[in-house]
Amino acid sequence: MTDNEIIRHIDDGVYFYLDFFADAKHMEQIDTGFYRYTRPRPGEQGISFVYDVRLEDLPREQQVV
């Protein structure tokens, strides 16, 4: 297995658990098109996660080269 394949499996596992966490009734998930985040619903307390960052999807002028 290559390093990239290992990293992809790890990422897939993280995304699965963070999506699962977002299914809790006091949490919500937002996908901006460039990244996803999970946060507590308004009026609830909890932790926020930013993940699945897709820098390659940013418009070319916003990508730092």
Secondary structure by P-SEA (a helix, b strand, c coil): ccaaaaaaaaaaaaaaaaaaaaccccbbbbbcccbbbbbccccbbbbbbbccccccccccccccc
